[in-house]
Amino acid sequence: MKKNNHLIFICFIILTLFPFDWSYAIETSLTVEETSETTEMTEGTDTEQLSDSEELAAEESSVTQNSTTEETNSVEKEKITDNIDMNAISNEDETENVTQRVLKIASQDEDGFWLVDSAATLTEYLKDSQKLNFRLTNDINLGSTGYQLRDKMIIDGANHIITYNKGGTAASGFYANQANAVIEIRNTQFGNSDGSGAVGYYGIISGISAANMTFIFDSVDYYSTNGQMIYNIDGSVIMRGQNTIDQRGTSTYSQEWAEINYVEIQSGHTSIKHSGTTEAFIWSSGTSSANPHARTSQIVVREDAQLDVQTNGNVMYGSLSPSYVVEKNGVFNLDKVTLASTSSRNRFFAANLTQPVTFDFKENAQVNFKLPLPINLYTAKGGMTIGENADVSIDVETGSVFTTSSSSTFALTMNRVKQASFAGTSLGTLGLNGANGVNNLSFTSNYLQKIETFSNRISSAPEQEILKNASDLSVQGTNFTNIQGSIDPFNASELLALKNSQKIVFSEFIDVPDQLELYALEASDTSISLSGSSMNNGSPATEVKFFIFSDEEDANDLRNARQIVTLNSFDGQINTAVKSHYNVVVDGLNPNTLYWAQMMVINQAGESAFSDTELFATKPQLSNLTADVTTTTAFINGELASDTGKWTDYSNGEAAAIPGQQADFGAKYRQVTVEYSKNKDFPKNETSTQIADLSGDKNQKFSTKLKGLDGDVTYYVRVRVAGVYGEEVVLSMTPLTEFQTVTEVIKVEVPIEMAFQTKNSDLGTLNEGEVTSADYPIINKGNTPTKISITNLIKENTDANQLLLLDNLSGNSGQNELALQMLINNDQASPLFLTSDLASNPLSIGTLNANEQKNLTLRGKYFNPTKQAIFPSYKMTFKVEKNEE
């Protein structure tokens, strides 16, 4: 009795403090024992449309419904481990027998969510229209009681488990019937991991009859062997976060995964394993005008989201227009093989479709379909579009990829795909069957597209590889024909390969460039023109590098290069994704030098290997050429460059290159031939040649003397040079070297008289009888080198006749003997003896060039100086002639 008085007192205090807001009151409730009978129900006709009486029944705590029983099949389960006693489950209403008053204090979390510790608490909260957000603090069992949810309501399971037993009653467990309502359930698990506790084919939330309701499931797991997860005929479902669905039915309520028009995988990863006793994975039948997705059946995988589906059913049941969209970076894996059961469920669509069918796999999408039978399109319009860099694989165990009637306009379009693989067991692989000339297969590519054909679906080695930029084809079963005007049509052999294939793989063919070829053209003394080509394997060149080496052993290592020229602008070049040609001129090379050139091509995939080396030689370089002219001769002198070039030191890498290094690797010249002609065009029959003498190791000099030239004539001179590579080239100075010969003039001034004597003062001394004279000049006053000699000596008087002329200085003292010498430029070491024998043995004075002078002096000895003085007289003859040497 005191306990009761105490309770009444507390209630009075609370009511006084909070007289207007019952949501904060301590509630006293007396719960009577509630029981309900749940009869196991199955769908009869799979229409599952609710009658008015059923809608009214939604207000009750439980509803029963009679239906026929459908035979069920059991399947092997992974998550689901135990067989469920369905009779036991149907009798579990999870209601409490309360025999005393219970106090409950309504409470909220920090973020405003109402905390729910039991189904009874949730029941009370739902009575308050202001309470929309709920968070569980315990696992709860909804039993077969109905809990009507409304717009903007969020239930956060806080990782607790919710169980229920709806049976065949839509208004059991969670249900909603409010047009345009958006309801979210997050962070919870429905059903137990053994498959029990989620019973009924009206879904986690039963969408009664209101249109355009959206149910959001965020990080929700669902396990059931006797239920269906989604039921929202004229509405949508959105999946977020990580969702694991294991719905492999073996019992009465095992149905589709969803009855709905629109499924959106908005974010995260949703994994579904589904097998049941009905025909399909999704049944779409909503036609309400208030449903924006009416008359469609859509699965949309949003950007960066992933959907994995294993099912034993047709993908869609119904005759509405289906579409399957995978957005940028989205992933959609559909496996109808692993859980496949009967052939009637192995199709893609349960019914023959007449409405458009859309497959839209966008940029970077990843799609993998494993199918037991073809995608049965029948007469459907529409198509499959595969976007840029998408990776798509469709593998069919029996038959072609598609089955279509001849009236179908379904088209397969690929736009710069990374890879699209189609495999089946029928020839022609694809099974498209458009009308004649209809473009139902086309592809384009940023790069080169590789089409591989395989004779067998499971073969890994292609029968043929075909490279194309883009193409448009008409496919009629096994017949492939080019569409007129196709950018890159297939040839007959390639079309036959497509026809005989069971697998076709279209792939972005991007690889580093290969098949490099390099040629050296038009070498000069300091430059070379290089022409190269490469197969770019799907991506145009972004950069081409040309390397110049001065030793073959240095090749294949850029650190040893003498020059590196980089081509990164391709104006005027042929640069494509297939074969490209490049031209560049390398300057600043060293003359007369052997070089080895290599090339490397870089594209989006990376850099190629070095090309093979190409040997070339720079031409000789003429530094200077001069002509020193006489009347009929010319001395030609010149210099050839060997080490005048510059190079760059790359030994520490290209980024740390040191330019302006002096060349020291030039080669010696082999031969220089001087060509001279009166005609500046050097016609062969008017051109004379003479090999010059080469001297030195570097920057070699050459010289030669041209003889027999005509006087008073202009001559032109050039040189023909054999360089390091052996090939002769003609070199000349600019302007052309020329010289003018003049008329030959021989004019030499000789002494008319030359006097010699002895001195009395020398008598009795060692110099006794010594002959001396003055110096007498001889001068070439002509314009040509002149050769001078003494050809005769004639005695002119008696005294001369009495003297014996000796040819040495060993005369006899006291005898009339005279040794008379001629000295040239007073050269005592090479005297010439004047004798009567000069007529037969002339004495050479030497050659005087134009304006050159020499001095003649008489010396000798008279061997009888004490005799009376005598005065001999001689006549000497000088011979003057043009020097032809």
ABEGO torsion letter per residue (X at the ends): XAAAAAAAAAAAAAAAABAABAAABBBBBBBBBBBBBBBBBBBAAGAGBBBAAAAAAAABABBBBBBBBBBBBBBBBAABABBBBAAAAAABAGBBBBABBBBBBBBBBAAGBBBBABAAAAAAAAABAABABBBBABBBBAEABBBBBBBGBBBBAGGBBBBBBAEABAABEBBBBBBGBBBBBBGBBBEBAAGBGBBEAAEABBBBABBGBBBBBBGBBBBBAABBABBBAABBBBBBEBBBBBBBBABAABBBABBBABBBBABEBBBBBBBBABABABBBABABAABAABGBBBBBBBBGBBBBBBBABBABBEABBBBBBBBBGBBBBBBAAAABBBAAAABABABBBABBBBBBBBBGBBBBBBBABBBBAEABBEEBBBBBGBBBBBBBABEBABBBBAABABBBBBBGBABBBBBBABBGGAGBBBBBGBBABBBBBABBBBBBBBABAABABBABBBBBABBBBBBBEABBBBBBGBABBBBAAAAAAAAABABBBBBBBBBBBBGBBBBBBGBBAABBBBBBBBBAGGBBBABBBBBBBABAAABGBAAABABBBBBABABGBBBBABBBBBBBBBBGBBBGBBBBBBBBBBBAAEBBBBBBBBBBBBBBBBABBBBBBBAABBBBBBBBBABABBBBBAAAEAAABBBGBBBAABBBBABBBBBBBABAAGBAAABBBBBBBBBEABGBBBBBBBBGBBBGBBBBBBBBBBBAAGBBBBBBBOBBBBBBBBBBBBBBBBBABBBBBBBAAABGBAABGBBBBBBBBBBBABABBBBBBBABBBBABAAAAABBBBABABBBBGBBBBBBBBBBGGBAABBBBBBAAAAABBBBAEBBBBGBBBBBBBBEBBABAABBBBBBBBBBBBBBBBBAX
